[in-house]
Amino acid sequence: MNHKKTIAIDFDGVIHKYSNGWQDGEIYDEPMERAEYALKNLKSKGYKIVVFTTRGGDKAQRINMVNWFRDEGLSNYIDEITDKKPPAVAYIDDRGIRFTNWDDIVKYFA
């Protein structure tokens, strides 16, 4: 795997709109606005798209996600679904905090 061409993208709140939070694991919402555009664009530039999500560790959840991607017309853009952090050039997550230094991190949570 060439991690320089891999982008790891979170599912809930990034691809799946997730407007009502966790609902017993149900995937109930539509894709985020312009998600298809972005996935298609990244894929056309040669990136491997890995969906990196806590849902990926559960077989039933992975099957639900595969079905959701298919039903939403997005499955051609997704190379892998996993709960393991893959080597990647970037990680896209709605809850991520960009690390600069530990002082900034402590201030962020102050």
C-alpha positions, 0 to 999 in steps of 0.5 A: 500500500502506498500511504502517500496516495491514501486518504483516511476519512471518518464516516459519521459526520464526514461522509454520513450526515449523522444529524441525530448522533448515534442511534443504536448503530443505525445508518439513517441519514443521507450523505453530507452535502458535496460528499460525492463530489469530494470522493469522486474528485479525490478518486480521480486524482488517484487517491485510495479512499479508506473509510476509517471508523469505529463502526469498521470493527463490527461485521454487521456495521461494515455490511450496513456501511457497504449497503449504505454506500451502494444505495447512495451511489458512493461505493465506487469511490471507497477502497476499504472500510476499517477500524484500524488506523491506516498509513495515510497522507491525511486523516479527515475527521469531524472530531479531529484536532490538529496537533501543533504542540502540547501547549496548544493542546492543553490550551484547547482543553482549558 
